[in-house]
Amino acid sequence: MPPALGSTLLLTVLLAIGLVFFLRAASKDRTTVVEVHSPRPPVEVLEGLSQWLLQRGWRTDSGDAERRVLRFQGTVAASPNLALLLSLLAAVGAACLGLVVRQLLPVLGAWPLLLVAAGPLAGVVYRRRANRQEQVELRLISGDEASGSSLQLRAHRDELIALELEMGPRLQLASDGALLSSPI
């Protein structure tokens, strides 16, 4: 095997490995817990957050008055654009692998190029893994009319970011800001 062909094969295999890890990361569960504080009364904060979640399509799941917890449930859909991108990347990677295999084994003719047909499989795998039931949990840590309220929120990271951006100013929510400053 010529050295250029060996390095091309190595790079193509690394491309396939990178695609697998990208697929896993794209559909990974990113549930996060964050504490928020507000000078407003707990009833007002919980009511505001509950209404906001219901408007976004979340359903009331359950609650536990003893533990001071409200739970909401919803189905998170996969991004069609990301599914398309992953399918395209997989098709290009499969085509590259097909070309390398064709150079290594010319006896096979054009058959290795049919690996391109495996490209849409990446989008299907992503859609199956990314479509899932998610939960948002609001837990009242402390709540006095005088000192305001403290809540522990447990949800998908993107939902917590949206909550902080949209409801933070309205309900005067304050957190450590780690969600908005994190690069991931």
Secondary structure, 3 states (H helix, E strand, C coil): CCHHHHHHHHHHHHHHHHHHHHHHHHCCCCEEEEEEEECCCHHHHHHHHHHHHHHCCCEEEEEECCCCEEEEEEEECCCHHHHHHHHHHHHHHHHHHHHHHHHHCHHHCCHHHHHHHHHHHHHHHHHHHHCEEEEEEEEEEEEECCCEEEEEEEEEHHHHHHHHHHHHHHHCCECCCHHHHCCC
